Amino acid sequence: MTNVKIVTDSSCTMEKSVRDNLNIQVMPLAIMIDGVVYPDDDQLGGEKFMDMMAQAKSLPKTSQPPIGEFISTYDQLGEDGSEVISIHMTKGLSGTVEAARQASNLTKTKVTVIDSDTTDQGLSFQVIRAAELAQAGKSADEILEEIKKVQENTKLYIGISTLDNLVKGGRISRATGLLSSVLNIRAVMNFTHGELIPVAKGRGKKTFDKWFNNLKKELKELPNVRQIGISHADAQELAQEFKEGLQELFPDMTIPVLHTNPVIATHTGKNAFAIMYYVD
């Protein structure tokens, strides 16, 4: 029997084999495309979603899982006496963590809900570490202490090739200083505490290249870089280029390159990427 079980949501980008091996329960958000609602699960997938979004008449909309589904999941996971730690994307992007909190007050299971203050592979850092400790038989308190440590030492950068989706989705106000009359600007932002803080902007790929050189310098100076993750939205070639550059710095580290999930791709649009890391 596992004493602690881990729940997250579908904005958490990680390899399916890792998810399954660590018995991580994922609550799918819903994606509405031209009036049709799809669960954000394995059947949708990031690549398939990008094609659907490109053909859609309007920007897809996302919605958090219903409170009833959280309650049902928590009840089921706690049937054997286990506790649940439920870790979700920042409230700055979604009401998912609030729905989880409401459900935690209605379930028969002891549930602790965590706002990860991030998303994508940044969220997966916390989720995977928690699940590893749960499998090792650690207590809920020990796992929560480690989650907090990972959260406090995680950094996430997002690079976008167009502001279109941020404008349509009403997120541009969070990216102060980016809006211009020409939307095809390239920008890199630090995503922190639900806010998009611009760190580089310009035209052409050289904007990303210059920023990436600065990122490598940043990482070189940090002790104990525990994990790096790279996600992208239809930007496999660029993401792979970044991986090769980072692998030179960390030859022994496994650096996942994953297509991001539909929830995040809705906001970033095509040809976007994210690089995130955390330190011990």
Summary of the structure (lengths in Angstrom):
residues: 280
radius of gyration: 18.5
end to end distance: 29.4
largest distance: 58.1
contacts: 966
relative contact order: 0.16
helix: 39%
strand: 26%
